[in-house]
Amino acid sequence: MQSRFESTIDVYTSSVDMNDTHHALPDLPCMCASLRRASRALTHLYDEALRPLGLRATQFTILQALSLAGEVSQGELGQILAMDSTTLTRTLRIMGREGWIVERRGEDRRERLLRLARAGRYEFNRALPFWEEAQAQLGRRLGDKRWHALMKLTNEVTTLVTTQGGLS
């Protein structure tokens, strides 16, 4: 019986020209590595779509999350996005300087409540057509069935890992 990990040696011994887009990338045997690679590729796609606006995909994601959630604490926003506090704080600081986010203290002075500022809503609405075009292009290439299956699977994986404490 062949182990599903026996092919890992091929990943390390094969020579692949990563600039050659006409050949398939090698399968990565690690779920984490595979999803991270897909994430980097998707981030690049959306960054390129939003580049004319000077907006990053990470910033758009936060604008979108706040547009959907309304006012939330920074902790809740981090949970929604499955994003660590340090990375989120750094991005929020930049977005705050741009005037896209309004912050206020909660009843507990340590709590920071965030919502879109008028400029943030404007920026989100300005970026929406660029984001929609990137979504549509990717959707056409994947097809409806694979698109919906991938969306469902990524949401299930995120929920499984974040709400059930990982693998323990």
C-alpha positions, 0 to 999 in steps of 0.5 A, spaced: 500 500 500 502 506 497 502 512 503 499 518 500 506 522 503 510 517 498 510 523 493 513 528 497 520 526 495 518 528 488 517 535 490 524 536 493 527 532 487 524 535 481 526 541 478 520 546 476 521 552 472 516 557 477 516 562 471 513 557 466 506 558 467 504 553 461 506 547 466 502 545 472 505 547 479 507 540 483 502 538 488 504 540 495 503 534 500 501 539 506 494 542 506 497 548 510 502 549 504 497 548 499 492 553 501 497 558 503 500 558 496 493 558 493 492 564 498 498 568 495 496 567 488 489 569 490 491 575 493 496 577 488 490 576 483 486 581 487 491 586 489 492 587 481 485 588 480 485 593 486 492 596 484 489 602 480 485 605 486 492 604 490 488 599 495 490 592 497 486 586 497 487 586 505 485 593 506 479 591 501 477 585 505 477 589 512 472 594 508 468 589 506 468 585 513 466 592 516 461 593 511 457 587 512 458 587 520 457 594 522 460 596 528 465 590 531 470 590 536 477 589 534 477 582 537 471 580 533 474 583 527 480 579 528 475 572 529 471 574 523 477 574 518 481 569 522 487 574 522 492 575 528 492 581 532 498 584 530 497 584 523 490 586 524 493 592 528 498 594 523 493 594 517 487 598 521 493 603 523 494 605 516 486 605 514 485 609 520 490 614 517 487 614 511 480 616 514 477 609 512 475 607 519 472 610 525 474 607 532 471 609 539 472 606 546 467 601 548 464 600 555 471 597 557 476 602 556 480 596 553 475 595 548 476 598 541 470 598 537 471 599 529 466 601 523 467 604 517 467 612 516 464 615 510 471 615 507 471 608 508 464 607 505 466 611 499 473 607 498 469 600 499 464 602 494 469 605 489 473 598 489 467 594 489 466 594 481 474 592 481 473 586 486 467 584 482 470 583 476 476 579 479 471 575 482 467 574 475 473 572 472 475 567 477 468 564 477 468 564 469 475 560 470 472 555 475 465 554 473 459 555 478 460 548 481 467 548 483 466 556 485 461 554 490 464 547 492 471 551 493 467 557 497 463 552 501 470 548 503 474 554 505 469 556 509 468 549 513 476 549 514 476 556 517 470 554 521 473 547 523 480 550 525 478 556 528 472 554 532 474 547 534 481 549 537 485 546 531 486 539 531 486 537 538 
